[in-house]
Amino acid sequence: MRAAGASASAPNISTRRRLASGLTQGAVLAAVAALLWLAATNAAENLGRLGVAGGFGFLARPAGFAISQRLIDYSESSTYLRALEVAVLNTLVLALVAIVGATILGFALGLMRRSSNWLLAALAAGYVELLRNLPLLLQLYFWYFAVLRALPAPRASLSLLGVVFLNVRGLILPRPMAAAGSGATLAALAAGIVLAAAAALWIRWRRALSGEAPAPRLLVAALLAVPPALAWAAAGPPLDWELPELRGFNFAGGVVVQPEFVAMAVALSLYSAAYIAEIVRAGIDAVPRGQVEAARSLGLRSSAINAKIVVPQALRVIVPPLGNEYLRLFRNTTLAAAIGYPDLTLIFAGTAVNQTAQPVEVMLIVCVSYLAINLAVSAGINAYNRRIARSYR
């Protein structure tokens, strides 16, 4: 009877503990909510006392300032909301370009650090130690003032194949323009994607059912490439290119990439690549050496060993810290305001604050924007990390 009573009282104890834990958490949340409400009320009263208008109605007013680089239509008569869209797009493009450059260079440096070639390993180690120990802002100033501002004038531009030009005013690239065959090529590409997805599902089903299936990579690649190629051959090329041309003292046509963007993208890519290289090196070191030696005993080349054995297993260790580095790279884009690149920080945390005289609302928009971008990146990295973890269970 005593044992039965003891066992019966155990659920009651567990229930009381859960109830106490729930009440404690509820009290903490209520206290945090009350603190936030008090802070918001106090700020609203102080702003009202100073005669500062509150709310987010200013987003519908004309911004009244120009933005030098933009990916969508914008003019001085556009609203602050449109300026916010331009600023977010500029920040995203800068971050994505830097992420691609830093990832490619970082993986190459990480593999070089574990190369059997002493010179390659020493060069990679020297790069990592140099770039990691110099402040990013100093590197940004170097690329902007010492390199790009020292480039020649447009009439003496540095040229690549006569279609790409680099001068003190920026990087001038050919402008892609839709041609007559663009619609047919896009439709064929969409059809190829649908067919490739269906083929991948069929191959997975066939392999699960019988253990035999054709090579998925060749079939999927063919389905993705053949329909657009046939549409290109039938309807013509999907793109025309507007080439830049020197007229007078400047170039006409093409796409002009501002030197501020080039400097920030280069500085961010090179700086972040040093940290990514260390992440990749640590991931490679986590792969058991016995597997590499076994692959060498089978006569596999170093490139095949890295592609088939080392890198796939190292990704389990690489991906989580790599996501953190991407998040830090996004945060580092705020330094672009130091050289005048029109990103989210410069346009809203700088210009919009001065013109609207509503610092609380403007800074809240900036913080929420950065938070949303970083949470989206974190979610994507976590999803990819879970997929990799499942594949190795």
Summary of the structure (lengths in Angstrom):
residues: 393
radius of gyration: 28.0
end to end distance: 46.6
largest distance: 102.8
contacts: 1148
relative contact order: 0.12
helix: 73%
strand: 8%
